[in-house]
């Protein structure tokens, strides 16, 4: 049997404080949602960003 490959999908990292879509990345579906500390240019500091599909 042939294994089906999971396709990488585009997800967005959204700032929790401002709601801005600051980063995009491609990753395979499934697994837990990302919660990463990334730089927010509007606030000029690092904030928590969460994964969101558009």
N, C-alpha and C positions, 0 to 999 in steps of 0.2 A: 504494500500500500504506500502511496506517495503521501508525504506529510505536507499539509498546507502551511504556507509561510504566512506569518503575521505581517501585515504591512505596517510600515511606520506612518503615523499620522502626525499632523501638525497640532501642537498644543501651545497655549499662551500662558505666560506667567504674569499674573495680575497682582498689583500692589493692593494689600488689604486696606491700607489707610486712604489712598486716593482713588483706587479703582482703575488706575491707568494700566493699559496693556504695554508693558515695557519690554518684554522679551518674548521671543518665539523659539521653539525647538521642536525637533522631530524625534518621536520615541514610539516604541511599540505599545499597542493598547494593552490594558490589563495592569495589574499591580496597584499599589497605593498611589494616591495623588501626592504630588510633590509639594513640599512646604520648605522654601529656601530663603535665606536672607540674601537679598540682592540690593543693588544700588538704585534708589529712586531719584531721578534727575529733578523732579519737581520739588521734593523735600530736601534734596542735597544731603541725604544720609541713607544708610542701609535700613531697609524695612523687610518685613516678611512678605514674600510673594507666594501665591498658591497657583496650582495648575488649573486651567479652565479651557474647555473646548468651546469654540465659537459657534 
